[in-house]
């Protein structure tokens, strides 16, 4: 989800191509095949990510889309479980930093830390929590703290909703449908 003009600036600077985050393996391999002149890889690109500008009501999506997350990592369930474990370990500290930034109205830290959390959530295809982190990142970018308390509360609620699904994933159980 690159900023407008990033691709053009990179290409003008001499880059061969451009792939934005979150990385879609299919698109990445397609670009690598094209710029290296190799025959196309067997990885099929998945559907493009939804436009982040669309307004989506938080909690109307499942907290975790395991199938989409697995597709992003070429079906490696063990890797997904490992990454989920790392996220579960690191998430409380990330939330604490964001909470402190909210309380201090520290726009720079809020933007940076919400962006990092958003990236982690994107790896799990945890759309509602991703959207809540994006909302906080945007508040930091705009330095407009009018709705920050509600936005942080939404993020905590979505992380709380995601936690049991990540725990079930770590135990090898099917994720809950929410």
MIDOSE-1310 file (N, C-alpha, C; in nm, 2 decimals, decimal comma, always signed):
residues 178
xxxx	+0,08/-0,12/+0,00/+0,00/+0,00/+0,00/+0,09/+0,12/+0,00; +0,15/+0,14/-0,11/+0,25/+0,25/-0,13/+0,18/+0,39/-0,14; +0,25/+0,49/-0,11/+0,20/+0,62/-0,13/+0,19/+0,66/-0,28; +0,10/+0,74/-0,31/+0,09/+0,78/-0,45/+0,22/+0,84/-0,50
xxxx	+0,27/+0,79/-0,62/+0,39/+0,85/-0,68/+0,51/+0,77/-0,64; +0,51/+0,68/-0,54/+0,63/+0,60/-0,50/+0,68/+0,52/-0,62; +0,59/+0,45/-0,69/+0,63/+0,36/-0,80/+0,70/+0,45/-0,91; +0,64/+0,56/-0,94/+0,69/+0,64/-1,05/+0,83/+0,70/-1,01
xxxx	+0,85/+0,74/-0,88/+0,98/+0,79/-0,84/+1,09/+0,68/-0,85; +1,05/+0,56/-0,81/+1,15/+0,45/-0,81/+1,19/+0,42/-0,95; +1,09/+0,41/-1,04/+1,12/+0,38/-1,18/+1,20/+0,49/-1,25; +1,17/+0,62/-1,21/+1,25/+0,73/-1,27/+1,39/+0,73/-1,22
xxxx	+1,41/+0,68/-1,10/+1,54/+0,67/-1,04/+1,63/+0,56/-1,10; +1,57/+0,47/-1,18/+1,64/+0,37/-1,25/+1,61/+0,23/-1,20; +1,51/+0,21/-1,11/+1,48/+0,08/-1,07/+1,41/+0,00/-1,19; +1,42/-0,13/-1,19/+1,37/-0,21/-1,30/+1,21/-0,23/-1,28
xxxx	+1,17/-0,23/-1,16/+1,03/-0,25/-1,13/+1,00/-0,21/-0,99; +0,88/-0,23/-0,94/+0,84/-0,19/-0,81/+0,74/-0,28/-0,75; +0,75/-0,33/-0,63/+0,66/-0,41/-0,56/+0,63/-0,35/-0,42; +0,51/-0,31/-0,39/+0,48/-0,25/-0,27/+0,44/-0,35/-0,16
xxxx	+0,45/-0,31/-0,03/+0,41/-0,40/+0,08/+0,26/-0,38/+0,09; +0,18/-0,48/+0,14/+0,24/-0,61/+0,18/+0,27/-0,69/+0,06; +0,38/-0,76/+0,06/+0,43/-0,84/-0,05/+0,34/-0,95/-0,08; +0,30/-0,96/-0,21/+0,22/-1,07/-0,26/+0,32/-1,16/-0,33
xxxx	+0,34/-1,28/-0,29/+0,44/-1,37/-0,35/+0,42/-1,39/-0,50; +0,30/-1,40/-0,54/+0,27/-1,42/-0,68/+0,32/-1,30/-0,76; +0,29/-1,18/-0,72/+0,33/-1,06/-0,79/+0,48/-1,04/-0,78; +0,54/-1,07/-0,67/+0,69/-1,06/-0,65/+0,76/-1,15/-0,75
xxxx	+0,71/-1,28/-0,76/+0,78/-1,37/-0,85/+0,75/-1,34/-1,00; +0,64/-1,28/-1,03/+0,61/-1,24/-1,16/+0,70/-1,13/-1,20; +0,72/-1,03/-1,11/+0,82/-0,92/-1,14/+0,96/-0,97/-1,15; +1,00/-1,06/-1,06/+1,13/-1,12/-1,07/+1,15/-1,19/-1,20
xxxx	+1,05/-1,27/-1,24/+1,06/-1,34/-1,37/+1,08/-1,25/-1,49; +1,00/-1,14/-1,48/+1,00/-1,04/-1,59/+1,14/-0,97/-1,60; +1,19/-0,92/-1,49/+1,31/-0,84/-1,49/+1,44/-0,93/-1,51; +1,43/-1,06/-1,48/+1,55/-1,14/-1,49/+1,54/-1,22/-1,63
xxxx	+1,42/-1,22/-1,69/+1,41/-1,29/-1,82/+1,39/-1,44/-1,80; +1,36/-1,48/-1,68/+1,33/-1,63/-1,66/+1,19/-1,66/-1,71; +1,16/-1,79/-1,72/+1,03/-1,83/-1,76/+0,94/-1,81/-1,63; +0,81/-1,78/-1,65/+0,73/-1,75/-1,54/+0,73/-1,87/-1,43
xxxx	+0,73/-1,82/-1,31/+0,72/-1,92/-1,20/+0,59/-1,98/-1,19; +0,58/-2,09/-1,11/+0,45/-2,16/-1,09/+0,36/-2,09/-0,99; +0,41/-1,99/-0,92/+0,32/-1,93/-0,81/+0,23/-1,84/-0,88; +0,10/-1,85/-0,85/+0,00/-1,77/-0,91/-0,03/-1,65/-0,82
xxxx	-0,04/-1,53/-0,88/-0,06/-1,41/-0,80/-0,20/-1,42/-0,74; -0,22/-1,38/-0,61/-0,35/-1,38/-0,55/-0,42/-1,25/-0,59; -0,54/-1,24/-0,55/-0,62/-1,12/-0,58/-0,56/-1,01/-0,52; -0,56/-0,89/-0,58/-0,50/-0,77/-0,52/-0,57/-0,73/-0,39
xxxx	-0,49/-0,68/-0,30/-0,54/-0,64/-0,17/-0,65/-0,53/-0,19; -0,74/-0,52/-0,10/-0,85/-0,42/-0,11/-0,78/-0,28/-0,10; -0,84/-0,19/-0,16/-0,80/-0,05/-0,15/-0,81/+0,00/-0,01; -0,71/+0,05/+0,05/-0,71/+0,10/+0,19/-0,80/+0,22/+0,21
xxxx	-0,83/+0,29/+0,10/-0,92/+0,40/+0,12/-1,06/+0,37/+0,14; -1,10/+0,24/+0,11/-1,24/+0,21/+0,13/-1,27/+0,21/+0,28; -1,39/+0,25/+0,31/-1,43/+0,26/+0,45/-1,50/+0,13/+0,48; -1,44/+0,06/+0,58/-1,49/-0,07/+0,62/-1,52/-0,06/+0,77
xxxx	-1,64/-0,11/+0,81/-1,67/-0,11/+0,95/-1,60/-0,22/+1,02; -1,53/-0,18/+1,12/-1,45/-0,28/+1,19/-1,54/-0,38/+1,26; -1,49/-0,51/+1,26/-1,56/-0,62/+1,32/-1,66/-0,69/+1,23; -1,68/-0,64/+1,10/-1,77/-0,71/+1,01/-1,69/-0,81/+0,93
xxxx	-1,56/-0,82/+0,95/-1,48/-0,92/+0,88/-1,43/-1,02/+0,99; -1,40/-1,14/+0,95/-1,34/-1,24/+1,05/-1,21/-1,18/+1,10; -1,18/-1,21/+1,22/-1,06/-1,15/+1,28/-0,93/-1,20/+1,21; -0,93/-1,32/+1,16/-0,81/-1,38/+1,10/-0,86/-1,46/+0,98
xxxx	-0,80/-1,44/+0,87/-0,82/-1,51/+0,75/-0,71/-1,61/+0,72; -0,71/-1,73/+0,78/-0,60/-1,82/+0,78/-0,57/-1,86/+0,63; -0,68/-1,88/+0,55/-0,66/-1,93/+0,41/-0,58/-1,82/+0,34; -0,61/-1,69/+0,35/-0,54/-1,59/+0,28/-0,40/-1,57/+0,34
xxxx	-0,38/-1,59/+0,47/-0,25/-1,58/+0,53/-0,16/-1,69/+0,47; -0,22/-1,81/+0,47/-0,14/-1,92/+0,41/-0,10/-1,90/+0,27; -0,20/-1,85/+0,19/-0,17/-1,82/+0,05/-0,05/-1,72/+0,04; -0,04/-1,63/+0,13/+0,07/-1,53/+0,12/+0,21/-1,59/+0,14
xxxx	+0,21/-1,71/+0,22/+0,34/-1,77/+0,25/+0,34/-1,91/+0,18; +0,28/-1,92/+0,07/+0,29/-2,04/-0,01/+0,25/-2,17/+0,07; +0,15/-2,15/+0,15/+0,09/-2,27/+0,22/+0,17/-2,33/+0,33; +0,27/-2,26/+0,38/+0,36/-2,31/+0,49/+0,29/-2,28/+0,62
xxxx	+0,21/-2,38/+0,67/+0,14/-2,36/+0,80/+0,23/-2,35/+0,91; +0,34/-2,43/+0,91/+0,44/-2,42/+1,02/+0,50/-2,28/+1,03; +0,53/-2,22/+0,92/+0,58/-2,08/+0,92/+0,47/-1,99/+0,98; +0,35/-2,00/+0,94/+0,24/-1,92/+0,99/+0,23/-1,93/+1,14
xxxx	+0,24/-2,06/+1,19/+0,23/-2,08/+1,33/+0,35/-2,01/+1,41; +0,46/-2,03/+1,35/+0,58/-1,96/+1,41/+0,57/-1,81/+1,42; +0,53/-1,75/+1,31/+0,51/-1,61/+1,30/+0,40/-1,56/+1,40; +0,29/-1,64/+1,41/+0,19/-1,61/+1,50/+0,24/-1,61/+1,64
xxxx	+0,32/-1,70/+1,67/+0,38/-1,71/+1,81/+0,47/-1,59/+1,84; +0,55/-1,55/+1,74/+0,63/-1,43/+1,76/+0,54/-1,31/+1,78; +0,43/-1,30/+1,70/+0,34/-1,18/+1,71/+0,28/-1,18/+1,85; +0,23/-1,30/+1,89/+0,16/-1,31/+2,03/+0,26/-1,27/+2,14
xxxx	+0,39/-1,30/+2,12/+0,49/-1,26/+2,22/+0,51/-1,11/+2,22; +0,52/-1,05/+2,10/+0,56/-0,91/+2,08/+0,45/-0,81/+2,09; +0,33/-0,86/+2,06/+0,21/-0,76/+2,05/+0,19/-0,68/+2,18; +0,19/-0,74/+2,30/+0,17/-0,65/+2,42/+0,27/-0,54/+2,43
xxxx	+0,39/-0,56/+2,40/+0,49/-0,44/+2,40/+0,46/-0,34/+2,30; +0,42/-0,39/+2,18/+0,38/-0,29/+2,07/+0,26/-0,21/+2,11; +0,16/-0,27/+2,17/+0,04/-0,20/+2,22/+0,08/-0,10/+2,33; +0,17/-0,14/+2,41/+0,21/-0,05/+2,52/+0,27/+0,08/+2,47
xxxx	+0,36/+0,06/+2,37/+0,42/+0,18/+2,31/+0,32/+0,27/+2,24; +0,22/+0,20/+2,17/+0,12/+0,28/+2,10/+0,03/+0,35/+2,21; +0,00/+0,28/+2,32/-0,08/+0,34/+2,43/-0,01/+0,47/+2,48; +0,12/+0,46/+2,51/+0,19/+0,57/+2,56/+0,20/+0,69/+2,46
xxxx	+0,21/+0,65/+2,33/+0,21/+0,76/+2,23/+0,07/+0,83/+2,22; -0,03/+0,75/+2,24/-0,17/+0,81/+2,24/-0,18/+0,90/+2,36; -0,14/+0,85/+2,48/-0,15/+0,93/+2,60/-0,07/+1,06/+2,60; +0,04/+1,06/+2,53/+0,13/+1,17/+2,52/+0,10/+1,26/+2,40
xxxx	+0,01/+1,21/+2,32/-0,02/+1,28/+2,19/+0,11/+1,29/+2,11; +0,19/+1,19/+2,11/+0,32/+1,18/+2,03/+0,29/+1,12/+1,89; +0,26/+1,22/+1,80/+0,22/+1,18/+1,67/+0,33/+1,09/+1,60; +0,45/+1,13/+1,61/+0,56/+1,06/+1,53/+0,57/+0,91/+1,58
xxxx	+0,57/+0,89/+1,71/+0,58/+0,76/+1,76/+0,45/+0,68/+1,73; +0,33/+0,74/+1,74/+0,21/+0,68/+1,71/+0,21/+0,63/+1,57; +0,25/+0,72/+1,47/+0,25/+0,68/+1,33/+0,34/+0,56/+1,31; +0,46/+0,57/+1,36/+0,57/+0,47/+1,34/+0,52/+0,33/+1,40
xxxx	+0,48/+0,33/+1,52/+0,45/+0,21/+1,59/+0,32/+0,15/+1,54; +0,22/+0,23/+1,50/+0,10/+0,18/+1,44/+0,13/+0,12/+1,31; +0,22/+0,18/+1,23/+0,26/+0,13/+1,10/+0,33/-0,01/+1,12; +0,41/-0,03/+1,22/+0,48/-0,16/+1,24/+0,38/-0,26/+1,28
xxxx	+0,28/-0,23/+1,37/+0,18/-0,32/+1,41/+0,09/-0,36/+1,29; +0,06/-0,26/+1,21/-0,02/-0,28/+1,09/+0,04/-0,38/+1,00; +0,17/-0,37/+0,98/+0,25/-0,46/+0,89/+0,24/-0,60/+0,95; +0,25/-0,62/+1,08/+0,24/-0,75/+1,14/+0,10/-0,81/+1,12
xxxx	+0,00/-0,73/+1,14/-0,13/-0,78/+1,12/-0,17/-0,81/+0,98; -0,11/-0,74/+0,88/-0,13/-0,77/+0,74/-0,08/-0,90/+0,71; +0,03/-0,95/+0,77/+0,08/-1,08/+0,74/-0,02/-1,19/+0,78; -0,10/-1,17/+0,87/-0,21/-1,26/+0,91/-0,34/-1,24/+0,84
xxxx	-0,34/-1,14/+0,76/-0,47/-1,11/+0,69/-0,58/-1,09/+0,80; -0,54/-1,01/+0,90/-0,63/-0,98/+1,01/-0,69/-0,84/+0,99; -0,78/-0,84/+0,89/-0,83/-0,71/+0,84/-0,88/-0,61/+0,94; -0,97/-0,66/+1,03/-1,03/-0,56/+1,13/-0,92/-0,49/+1,21
xxxx	-0,82/-0,57/+1,26/-0,72/-0,52/+1,35/-0,62/-0,43/+1,26; -0,60/-0,48/+1,14/-0,52/-0,40/+1,04/-0,58/-0,26/+1,02; -0,71/-0,26/+1,00/-0,78/-0,13/+0,97/-0,77/-0,04/+1,10; -0,78/-0,10/+1,22/-0,77/-0,02/+1,34/-0,63/+0,04/+1,35
xxxx	-0,53/-0,04/+1,32/-0,39/+0,01/+1,33/-0,37/+0,12/+1,22; -0,43/+0,10/+1,11/-0,42/+0,20/+1,00/-0,48/+0,33/+1,04; -0,60/+0,32/+1,11/-0,66/+0,44/+1,16/-0,57/+0,52/+1,26; -0,50/+0,45/+1,35/-0,41/+0,51/+1,44/-0,29/+0,57/+1,37
xxxx	-0,24/+0,50/+1,27/-0,13/+0,55/+1,19/-0,17/+0,68/+1,12; -0,29/+0,68/+1,07/-0,34/+0,80/+1,00/-0,35/+0,92/+1,10; -0,40/+0,89/+1,22/-0,41/+0,99/+1,32/-0,27/+1,05/+1,35; -0,17/+0,96/+1,36/-0,04/+1,01/+1,38/+0,01/+1,10/+1,26
xxxx	-0,01/+1,05/+1,14/+0,03/+1,13/+1,02/-0,03/+1,26/+1,02; -0,16/+1,27/+1,05/-0,23/+1,40/+1,05/-0,22/+1,48/+1,17; -0,16/+1,42/+1,28/-0,15/+1,49/+1,41/-0,28/+1,54/+1,46; -0,39/+1,46/+1,43/-0,52/+1,50/+1,48/-0,57/+1,40/+1,58
xxxx	-0,56/+1,44/+1,70/-0,59/+1,34/+1,81/-0,73/+1,35/+1,86; -0,82/+1,41/+1,78/-0,96/+1,42/+1,83/-1,03/+1,29/+1,86; -1,00/+1,19/+1,77/-1,07/+1,06/+1,79/-0,97/+0,95/+1,83; -0,86/+0,99/+1,89/-0,76/+0,89/+1,92/-0,80/+0,79/+2,02
xxxx	-0,87/+0,83/+2,12/-0,92/+0,74/+2,23/-1,00/+0,63/+2,17; -1,10/+0,66/+2,09/-1,19/+0,57/+2,03/-1,11/+0,47/+1,93; -1,02/+0,53/+1,86/-0,94/+0,45/+1,77/-0,85/+0,35/+1,84; -0,79/+0,39/+1,95/-0,71/+0,30/+2,03/-0,80/+0,19/+2,09
xxxx	-0,91/+0,23/+2,14/-1,01/+0,13/+2,20/-1,05/+0,03/+2,09; -1,07/+0,07/+1,97/-1,11/-0,02/+1,86/-0,99/-0,12/+1,83; -0,87/-0,07/+1,83/-0,75/-0,15/+1,81/-0,74/-0,26/+1,92; -0,76/-0,22/+2,05/-0,75/-0,31/+2,16/-0,86/-0,42/+2,14
xxxx	-0,98/-0,38/+2,11/-1,09/-0,47/+2,09/-1,06/-0,57/+1,98; -1,00/-0,52/+1,87/-0,98/-0,61/+1,76/-0,86/-0,71/+1,79; -0,76/-0,66/+1,86/-0,65/-0,75/+1,91/-0,71/-0,85/+2,00; -0,80/-0,81/+2,09/-0,86/-0,91/+2,18/-0,94/-1,01/+2,11
xxxx	-1,00/-0,97/+2,00/-1,08/-1,07/+1,92/-0,99/-1,16/+1,84; -0,87/-1,11/+1,80/-0,78/-1,19/+1,72/-0,70/-1,29/+1,81; -0,68/-1,26/+1,93/-0,60/-1,34/+2,02/-0,64/-1,49/+2,03; -0,77/-1,52/+2,05/-0,80/-1,66/+2,06/-0,78/-1,73/+1,93
xxxx	-0,80/-1,66/+1,82/-0,78/-1,73/+1,69/-0,63/-1,76/+1,66; -0,54/-1,67/+1,71/-0,40/-1,69/+1,70/-0,36/-1,81/+1,79; -0,42/-1,81/+1,91/-0,39/-1,92/+2,00/-0,44/-2,05/+1,94; -0,56/-2,06/+1,88/-0,60/-2,18/+1,82/-0,51/-2,22/+1,71
xxxx	-0,47/-2,12/+1,63/-0,37/-2,15/+1,52/-0,24/-2,21/+1,57; -0,19/-2,16/+1,68/-0,07/-2,21/+1,74/-0,08/-2,35/+1,79; -0,20/-2,38/+1,84/-0,23/-2,52/+1,88/-0,27/-2,62/+1,77; -0,27/-2,56/+1,65/-0,30/-2,65/+1,54/-0,45/-2,67/+1,52
xxxx	-0,53/-2,59/+1,59/-0,68/-2,61/+1,58/-0,73/-2,51/+1,47; -0,85/-2,54/+1,42/-0,90/-2,45/+1,32/-0,94/-2,32/+1,39; -0,92/-2,21/+1,32/-0,95/-2,07/+1,38/-1,10/-2,06/+1,39; -1,14/-1,98/+1,49/-1,28/-1,96/+1,52/-1,33/-1,87/+1,40
xx	-1,46/-1,89/+1,38/-1,53/-1,80/+1,28/-1,59/-1,69/+1,36; -1,56/-1,57/+1,33/-1,62/-1,46/+1,40/-1,68/-1,36/+1,31
